[in-house]
Amino acid sequence: MARDKRIAHIVGTGTIGEPLIGILTNFSKDLGIDEVTFSKKQALHIDRSKVVSLIRRGAKLCSEPQTWEKFSQLGMQPTYSIEEAFRRAAVIIDCTPTGVGNENKQEFYNRYVDNTLGFIAQGSEFGFGKMYARGINDRCLEPGKDRFIQVVSCNTHNLAVLIKTLGIDTDGNNHLEEGRFVCIRRANDISQDSGFVPSAVTNQHDDETFGTHHARDAYHLFKTLGVQLNVYSSAMKFNTQYMHTIWFNLKLDHDITLDEVIEKLAANPLVALTYKRSAGRVFSFGRDHGHYGRLLNQTVVVRPSLTVRKRREIVGFCFTPQDGNALLSSVAAITFFLDPDRYEQKIQCLAPYFFDEV
């Protein structure tokens, strides 16, 4: 039974699923995980190398009965059926493409609520469960009550950590009068063949109140803390595969100096500062020094870009460690379900992959 064995099951092996399986296998002992399983629907030659590598690292492949033989023929030996994996899992983490997580919740996950400690989905699955970002609203997680958690998107993590660090005081009081953000998104991940754009492409403002989902999700994330934000975001894609970039303007209800801004940012272990002004150089640092190329900080703030306008407006640019910040929150949520009293201590095993400076 799931409650007798601490099994984490990951659905999907894409840009979030694959590195998440890697982190969980590498740090399973520190995190208190007995077994890592993952499910994959299609047996493809192109995916064989990564699946074999994940199995070699200790994760166990799960597939549908009708694809079991195909996986075996290609040298990827399944251990369990997907149904068996769901029944055995203590925590199920959905890392499938946009919209599939909510469909899976309705079709599959609701059947296993009595046998599973918790379910986690990624940023695109609005409405899946309580919104969560590590270091932002941990105190709102309720053991035994919260069964479904949505880890917010990588750019929402970035917005959230800027807001909490610079606009919310240590007592939880909101001093942000207005927050404006422009998310300049990379075209696609370097692991993806589709989605690249040849030139800058602007997004629509689909939400009358918040602009794009980034500010909307940040609003609902802080609403779990009883804080209601005045935030608005715009987004566009740019023809790069390196990192997302965010321009931000935070208007406070009190005066602040640039030195105070830098001091607040430097004091937050989830924030990295950098003198590098190009996403390529920051990405290269993550490739060389991160966990399998990923920075786990929630944002990398470009220190030379910071300024204070009219004594109350903080303006600057930052880069989003996409994958990394969502991976951190996913690991924290998994560990919370497994051990709610000690999860914050356990995830400190990842501390070497946080950087004060990039």
C-alpha positions in Angstrom: 0.0 0.0 0.0 1.1 3.6 -0.7 1.1 4.6 2.9 3.5 1.7 3.8 6.0 2.6 1.1 7.1 6.1 0.1 6.8 5.8 -3.7 6.9 8.9 -6.0 5.4 8.3 -9.4 6.0 10.8 -12.2 3.6 11.0 -15.2 5.6 12.1 -18.3 9.3 12.5 -19.2 9.3 16.0 -20.8 11.1 19.2 -19.8 9.8 18.9 -16.2 9.3 15.1 -15.8 12.8 14.0 -17.0 14.9 16.2 -14.7 12.4 15.7 -11.8 12.9 11.9 -12.0 16.7 12.5 -12.0 16.5 14.7 -8.9 14.3 12.2 -7.0 16.6 9.3 -7.8 19.7 11.2 -7.0 18.4 12.4 -3.6 16.0 9.7 -2.7 17.7 8.8 0.5 17.9 12.4 1.7 14.2 13.0 0.7 12.9 9.8 2.3 11.8 8.2 -0.9 11.8 4.5 -1.2 11.1 4.1 -4.9 10.7 6.3 -8.0 8.5 5.2 -10.8 7.5 6.9 -14.0 5.0 6.3 -16.8 5.4 6.7 -20.5 2.7 6.0 -23.1 4.7 5.7 -26.3 7.7 3.4 -27.0 10.0 5.5 -29.3 13.5 5.0 -30.5 14.2 8.7 -30.0 13.4 8.5 -26.3 15.2 5.2 -25.6 18.5 6.8 -24.5 16.9 8.9 -21.7 14.6 6.2 -20.5 17.4 3.7 -20.3 19.5 6.3 -18.4 16.7 6.9 -15.9 16.2 3.2 -15.4 20.0 2.9 -14.8 19.8 5.6 -12.2 17.2 3.6 -10.3 13.8 4.8 -11.6 11.3 2.1 -12.7 9.4 2.4 -16.0 5.7 1.8 -16.2 3.6 1.4 -19.3 0.2 0.3 -20.5 -0.1 -3.5 -21.0 -0.6 -3.0 -24.8 2.7 -1.2 -25.1 4.7 -3.4 -22.7 6.1 -5.7 -25.5 7.1 -2.7 -27.7 9.1 -1.1 -24.8 10.8 -4.5 -24.1 11.7 -4.9 -27.8 13.3 -1.5 -27.8 15.4 -2.3 -24.7 13.2 -0.4 -22.2 11.9 -2.9 -19.8 8.8 -1.8 -17.8 8.4 -3.0 -14.2 4.7 -2.1 -13.6 1.6 -1.3 -15.5 0.4 2.3 -15.2 -2.6 1.2 -13.2 -0.4 -0.7 -10.8 1.9 2.3 -10.5 -1.0 4.5 -9.6 -2.2 2.1 -7.0 1.3 1.8 -5.4 2.2 5.4 -5.4 2.2 7.6 -2.3 2.5 10.7 -4.4 1.6 11.2 -8.1 3.2 14.1 -10.0 1.7 15.0 -13.4 4.2 16.5 -15.8 2.2 16.2 -19.0 1.5 18.9 -21.6 -0.9 21.7 -21.1 -4.4 20.7 -20.1 -3.7 17.0 -19.8 -3.2 17.1 -16.0 -6.7 18.3 -15.3 -8.1 15.7 -17.7 -6.0 13.0 -15.9 -7.4 14.3 -12.5 -11.0 13.7 -13.7 -10.3 10.4 -15.5 -7.8 8.8 -13.2 -6.5 10.5 -10.1 -9.9 10.9 -8.3 -10.1 7.1 -8.3 -7.0 6.8 -6.1 -7.6 9.6 -3.5 -8.2 7.0 -0.7 -4.9 5.3 -1.4 -2.6 8.2 -2.3 -1.2 11.0 0.0 -1.3 13.7 -2.7 -1.3 14.7 -6.4 0.8 17.4 -8.0 0.4 19.1 -11.4 2.5 21.8 -13.1 1.8 25.5 -13.9 -0.5 25.1 -16.9 -3.1 23.2 -14.9 -5.1 26.1 -13.4 -7.8 24.7 -11.0 -6.0 21.4 -10.4 -5.5 22.2 -6.7 -4.0 24.7 -4.2 -1.4 26.9 -5.9 2.1 26.5 -4.5 5.6 27.9 -4.9 8.4 27.0 -2.5 9.3 29.9 -0.1 6.1 31.8 -1.0 3.2 30.2 0.6 4.5 27.1 2.5 2.6 28.1 5.6 -0.7 27.6 3.8 0.0 23.9 3.1 -2.3 21.9 5.3 -1.3 18.3 6.1 -4.1 15.8 5.5 -6.3 18.4 3.9 -4.5 19.5 0.8 -4.5 16.5 -1.5 -4.1 18.3 -4.9 -1.4 20.9 -5.4 -0.6 23.0 -8.5 3.0 24.1 -8.8 2.8 27.5 -10.5 4.7 28.2 -13.7 8.4 29.2 -13.9 7.6 32.8 -14.7 5.0 33.0 -12.0 7.6 31.8 -9.5 9.8 34.7 -10.7 7.0 37.3 -10.3 6.1 35.8 -6.9 9.6 35.9 -5.4 10.1 39.5 -6.5 6.8 40.5 -5.0 7.4 38.7 -1.7 11.0 39.9 -1.4 10.4 43.6 -2.2 6.7 44.2 -1.6 5.7 42.1 1.4 7.3 42.7 4.8 8.3 40.0 7.3 4.9 40.3 9.1 3.1 39.5 5.9 1.9 43.1 5.3 1.5 44.0 1.6 3.3 47.3 0.6 3.0 46.7 -3.2 0.6 49.3 -4.6 1.1 48.2 -8.2 3.2 45.6 -10.0 3.7 45.5 -13.8 5.6 42.8 -15.6 6.7 42.0 -19.2 7.6 38.3 -19.6 9.9 38.0 -22.6 9.7 34.2 -23.0 12.2 31.9 -24.8 10.6 30.3 -27.9 11.0 26.7 -26.7 13.2 24.5 -24.6 16.5 23.2 -26.2 15.1 19.7 -25.8 12.1 20.5 -28.0 12.0 20.4 -31.8 8.8 22.4 -32.3 7.6 25.8 -31.1 10.6 27.9 -32.2 9.7 31.3 -33.6 11.8 33.2 -36.2 11.1 36.6 -34.8 9.4 38.3 -31.8 5.8 37.3 -31.3 3.5 39.1 -28.9 0.8 37.5 -26.8 -2.7 38.7 -26.4 -4.0 40.1 -23.1 -6.6 37.4 -22.5 -7.4 38.5 -19.0 -9.0 41.9 -18.5 -7.8 42.2 -14.9 -4.4 40.6 -15.1 -3.4 40.6 -18.7 -1.8 37.2 -19.0 -1.9 34.1 -16.7 1.4 35.0 -15.1 0.0 37.9 -13.0 -3.3 36.0 -12.6 -1.6 33.0 -11.1 0.6 35.3 -8.9 -2.6 36.9 -7.6 -4.2 33.6 -6.7 -0.9 32.3 -5.2 -0.8 35.2 -2.8 -4.5 35.0 -2.1 -3.8 31.8 -0.2 -1.9 34.1 2.2 -4.8 36.6 2.5 -2.9 39.1 0.3 -4.7 40.7 -2.7 -2.4 42.1 -5.3 -2.7 44.8 -7.9 -0.6 43.1 -10.7 -0.7 43.0 -14.5 1.5 41.2 -16.9 2.2 41.1 -20.6 4.1 38.4 -22.5 5.9 37.8 -25.8 8.1 35.1 -27.3 11.5 35.9 -28.6 13.7 33.8 -30.9 16.0 32.3 -28.3 16.2 29.0 -26.5 18.2 30.1 -23.5 16.0 31.7 -20.8 12.9 33.8 -20.1 13.6 37.4 -19.3 11.2 39.6 -17.2 11.1 43.4 -17.0 9.4 44.5 -13.7 8.1 47.7 -12.2 7.1 47.5 -8.5 5.5 50.6 -7.0 5.6 50.6 -3.2 3.7 52.6 -0.7 6.9 53.8 0.9 10.3 55.2 -0.1 13.1 52.8 -0.7 16.8 53.1 -1.8 18.6 51.1 -4.4 21.0 49.8 -1.6 17.9 48.6 0.4 16.6 46.8 -2.7 19.9 45.0 -3.3 20.1 44.1 0.4 16.6 42.6 0.4 17.3 40.6 -2.7 20.7 39.4 -1.5 19.1 38.2 1.8 16.7 35.8 0.1 18.4 32.4 -0.6 16.0 31.8 -3.5 17.2 34.9 -5.3 20.5 35.0 -7.2 22.1 38.3 -8.3 24.2 38.7 -11.3 26.4 41.2 -13.1 25.9 39.3 -16.3 23.5 41.1 -18.7 23.1 38.3 -21.2 20.8 35.3 -20.8 23.4 33.2 -22.7 26.1 33.8 -20.0 23.6 33.0 -17.2 22.4 29.9 -19.0 26.0 28.8 -19.4 26.7 29.2 -15.7 23.7 27.0 -15.0 24.8 24.4 -17.5 28.3 24.3 -15.8 27.3 24.6 -12.1 23.7 23.6 -11.7 22.1 20.2 -11.1 22.3 18.7 -14.6 22.5 22.2 -15.9 19.6 23.7 -13.9 19.7 26.5 -11.4 17.2 25.9 -8.6 16.9 29.6 -7.7 13.6 31.2 -8.4 15.0 34.2 -10.2 18.3 35.7 -11.3 18.2 39.5 -11.0 20.4 41.6 -13.2 22.1 43.9 -10.7 23.2 46.6 -13.2 19.6 46.9 -14.5 18.1 47.8 -11.0 17.0 51.3 -10.4 14.6 53.2 -8.1 12.4 55.7 -9.8 10.7 58.5 -7.9 11.9 56.9 -4.7 9.1 54.3 -4.7 9.3 52.4 -8.0 11.7 49.5 -8.3 12.6 48.8 -12.0 14.8 46.1 -13.4 15.3 43.0 -15.4 15.7 39.4 -14.3 16.1 35.9 -15.9 13.9 33.0 -15.1 15.6 29.6 -14.2 12.8 27.8 -16.0 12.5 24.1 -15.0 14.7 24.8 -12.0 12.3 26.9 -9.8 9.4 24.6 -10.7 11.5 21.5 -10.0 12.4 22.9 -6.5 8.7 23.5 -5.7 7.7 20.0 -7.1 10.3 18.3 -4.9 9.2 20.4 -1.9 5.5 19.4 -2.5 6.4 15.7 -2.9 8.4 15.8 0.4 5.6 17.7 2.1 3.1 14.9 1.3 5.5 12.3 2.5 6.7 14.0 5.6 4.9 17.3 6.4 6.7 17.9 9.7 10.2 17.6 8.3 10.0 18.4 4.6 11.7 21.8 4.9 14.7 20.2 6.5 14.9 17.4 4.1 14.9 19.5 0.9 18.0 21.3 2.2 19.9 18.5 0.4 19.4 20.7 -2.7 21.0 23.8 -1.1 24.3 23.4 -3.1 22.3 24.2 -6.2 21.2 27.6 -4.9 23.5 30.5 -5.8 23.8 33.9 -4.2 25.5 35.2 -7.3 25.6 33.9 -10.9 
